[in-house]
Amino acid sequence: MNKKIDEAVDLYNKHEYQKAIDIFSQVLETVEDSAEIYNNIATCYLQLGDYDKAEKHYLKAQSLNPKLPQVYINLADIYYKRGDMESGIQLMSQGIYELPEDMALRHYLARFYMEDARLDMAIDELYKILDEQPDNYDAYYDLARVNFELGNYDVAIENYENVLRYKENEWLHYYLAEAYEANNEVDKAISNYLKAIAIKSDFIPAYKKVAILFLARGDKDDAVEYFEDYISMDIPQDEKDQISLLIERIKGANVQK
């Protein structure tokens, strides 16, 4: 049996999913029902894009072993792809009942709540995760996103700053800058847009954002510099034309002075 399973796994790794299904199915004919094998068959169907058969086999695996965390995670991916948030919420709630210490399942539940616009419930789950895993920067990130959506910009800023203790990239600084901008902290917003650009020099969205803030602050030379950088990048022609006209107006105003 182990040789057959190894053969099926090898076929899966070679992306020969139907052949792997055939071998796994042969194994099921000679042994008692196995949650792990049903999970493997379901995953093959998932790779083939047959979500209905994948769901059917994942649910069979879950019925055989409701404490197999990977089944919940795999099923969650199907419900995300379908946009079926209610089924995802029910699934993750059951998973947490069976595996209350599994913070990954709780995080999936929080994200289903977020997608379903149940933001307060998402926040509750995210804080439960941080109570157990105070260094979970993904939870801080999601808390920042949720609080930004709710208009709690101070809290969003605090949580983006928490994420930056663990990792740094252009998008984090960009989102933090947006939160500072929404909170009317223009200097800090500009600083973070510039940090995003420093990390990734061709990070297009930050150029327009920082140019607009420079213009709003009255720093017209800096605004022109970043607008000109922006229109030199790969953006739609009508956008280039509009920004070019704006640059001409800014320069004209400077000359009139």
C-alpha positions in Angstrom: 0.0 0.0 0.0 2.8 2.4 0.9 4.4 1.9 -2.5 1.1 2.7 -4.2 0.7 5.9 -2.1 4.3 6.9 -2.9 3.6 6.3 -6.6 0.5 8.5 -6.5 2.3 11.2 -4.6 5.1 11.1 -7.2 2.5 11.4 -10.0 0.9 14.4 -8.2 4.3 16.1 -8.0 4.7 15.6 -11.7 1.3 17.3 -12.2 -0.3 14.0 -13.5 -3.3 14.5 -11.4 -5.8 12.1 -13.0 -3.2 9.3 -12.8 -2.6 10.1 -9.2 -6.4 10.0 -8.6 -6.6 6.5 -10.2 -3.8 5.2 -7.9 -5.3 6.7 -4.8 -8.7 5.2 -5.7 -7.1 1.8 -6.1 -5.6 2.1 -2.6 -9.1 2.9 -1.2 -10.4 -0.4 -2.6 -8.0 -2.4 -0.5 -7.9 -0.4 2.9 -10.4 1.1 5.3 -11.6 4.6 4.3 -8.8 7.1 5.0 -9.3 10.8 5.5 -5.7 11.5 4.3 -6.3 9.6 1.0 -9.7 11.4 0.4 -7.9 14.6 1.1 -5.2 13.8 -1.4 -7.8 12.8 -4.1 -9.7 16.1 -3.4 -6.5 18.0 -3.8 -5.9 16.4 -7.2 -9.4 17.4 -8.3 -8.7 20.9 -7.1 -5.6 21.1 -9.3 -7.7 19.9 -12.2 -10.2 22.7 -11.5 -13.1 20.3 -10.7 -14.2 22.1 -7.5 -17.4 20.0 -7.1 -15.5 16.7 -6.9 -12.8 18.3 -4.8 -15.4 19.6 -2.3 -17.2 16.2 -2.2 -13.9 14.4 -1.3 -12.8 17.0 1.2 -16.2 16.7 3.0 -15.7 12.9 3.0 -12.3 13.4 4.5 -13.7 15.8 7.1 -16.4 13.3 8.1 -13.8 10.6 8.6 -11.5 12.8 10.6 -12.9 16.2 11.7 -9.6 17.0 13.4 -7.5 17.1 10.2 -6.7 20.8 9.8 -5.5 20.6 6.2 -9.0 19.6 5.1 -10.5 22.8 6.5 -7.8 24.9 4.8 -8.2 23.2 1.4 -12.0 23.5 1.6 -11.6 27.2 2.5 -9.7 27.8 -0.7 -12.7 26.4 -2.7 -15.2 28.6 -0.9 -13.0 31.7 -1.4 -12.8 30.9 -5.1 -16.6 30.5 -5.3 -17.2 33.6 -3.2 -19.2 31.5 -0.8 -18.4 33.3 2.4 -21.3 31.8 4.4 -20.1 28.2 3.8 -16.6 29.3 4.6 -17.7 30.9 7.9 -19.6 27.7 8.9 -16.7 25.5 7.9 -14.1 27.5 9.9 -16.4 27.8 12.9 -16.7 24.0 12.9 -12.9 23.7 12.5 -12.3 25.9 15.5 -14.7 23.8 17.5 -12.7 20.7 16.6 -9.3 22.3 16.8 -9.6 25.3 19.2 -5.8 25.8 19.4 -5.3 26.1 15.6 -4.8 29.8 15.0 -4.6 29.3 11.2 -8.2 28.3 11.1 -9.2 31.2 13.3 -7.3 33.5 10.8 -9.2 32.0 7.9 -12.4 32.7 9.8 -11.4 36.3 10.3 -10.7 36.7 6.6 -14.0 35.2 5.7 -15.7 37.7 8.0 -13.7 40.5 6.3 -14.8 39.4 2.9 -18.4 39.2 4.1 -18.2 42.8 5.6 -18.6 41.5 9.2 -15.7 43.7 10.2 -16.4 43.8 14.0 -16.5 40.0 14.1 -13.2 39.9 12.1 -11.6 42.2 14.6 -12.7 40.0 17.5 -11.0 36.9 15.9 -7.8 38.8 15.1 -7.4 39.9 18.7 -7.9 36.4 19.8 -5.1 35.4 17.5 -2.8 38.1 18.9 -3.6 37.0 22.4 -2.0 33.7 21.6 0.5 34.9 19.0 1.6 38.4 19.8 4.2 38.3 17.0 1.7 37.3 14.3 2.3 40.2 11.8 -0.3 38.9 9.4 -3.0 39.5 12.1 -1.6 43.0 12.6 -1.8 43.6 8.9 -5.4 42.4 8.7 -6.3 44.6 11.7 -4.8 47.5 9.9 -6.9 46.8 6.8 -10.1 46.4 8.8 -9.7 49.5 10.9 -8.8 51.6 7.8 -12.1 50.4 6.2 -13.9 51.5 9.4 -12.2 54.9 9.4 -10.2 54.1 12.6 -7.1 55.6 11.1 -5.1 55.9 14.3 -5.6 52.1 15.0 -4.8 51.3 11.4 -1.6 53.3 11.6 -0.6 51.5 14.9 -1.1 48.1 13.3 0.8 48.9 10.1 3.6 50.1 12.3 3.5 46.8 14.1 3.8 44.9 10.9 6.9 47.0 10.0 8.6 45.7 13.1 8.7 42.3 11.4 8.9 42.9 7.6 9.2 45.8 5.2 8.1 46.3 1.6 6.9 49.0 -0.7 3.2 48.1 -0.2 3.3 48.3 3.6 4.8 51.8 3.4 2.2 52.7 0.7 -0.7 51.5 2.9 0.7 53.2 6.0 1.1 56.4 4.0 -2.6 56.2 2.9 -3.6 55.8 6.5 -1.5 58.8 7.6 -3.0 60.8 4.7 -6.5 59.9 5.7 -5.6 61.0 9.3 -4.4 64.4 8.0 -0.8 63.7 8.9 0.6 64.9 5.6 4.3 64.9 6.5 4.2 61.3 7.7 2.2 60.3 4.6 4.8 61.9 2.3 7.6 60.2 4.2 6.1 56.8 3.8 5.3 57.3 0.1 9.0 58.2 -0.4 10.1 55.1 1.6 8.0 53.0 -0.8 9.8 54.6 -3.7 13.1 54.1 -2.1 12.4 50.4 -1.8 11.1 50.0 -5.3 12.1 52.8 -7.7 9.5 51.9 -10.3 6.6 51.7 -7.8 4.2 53.7 -9.9 1.3 54.5 -7.5 3.5 56.2 -4.9 4.8 58.8 -7.4 1.4 60.3 -8.1 0.3 60.2 -4.5 3.4 61.9 -3.2 3.3 64.5 -6.0 -0.3 65.4 -5.1 0.7 65.8 -1.4 3.7 67.9 -2.2 1.4 70.1 -4.3 -1.2 70.3 -1.5 1.6 71.4 0.9 2.8 74.1 -1.5 6.1 72.3 -2.5 5.5 72.9 -6.2 9.1 72.0 -7.3 8.9 68.7 -5.6 5.4 68.1 -7.0 6.7 68.7 -10.5 9.6 66.4 -10.0 7.5 63.5 -9.0 4.8 64.2 -11.5 7.4 64.2 -14.2 8.8 60.9 -12.9 5.2 59.5 -12.9 4.5 60.4 -16.6 7.8 58.8 -17.6 6.5 55.4 -16.5 4.2 52.9 -18.0 0.8 54.6 -17.5 -2.1 55.1 -19.9 -1.6 57.9 -22.4 -4.7 59.9 -21.4 -3.3 59.9 -17.8 0.0 61.2 -19.1 -1.8 63.9 -21.1 -3.8 65.1 -18.0 -0.7 65.1 -15.7 1.3 66.9 -18.4 -1.3 69.7 -18.5 -1.2 69.9 -14.7 2.6 70.2 -14.8 2.4 73.0 -17.3 -0.1 74.9 -15.1 2.2 74.5 -12.0 5.2 75.7 -13.9 3.2 78.6 -15.4 2.1 79.6 -11.9 5.7 79.6 -10.7 6.8 81.8 -13.7 4.0 84.3 -13.0 5.3 84.8 -9.4 
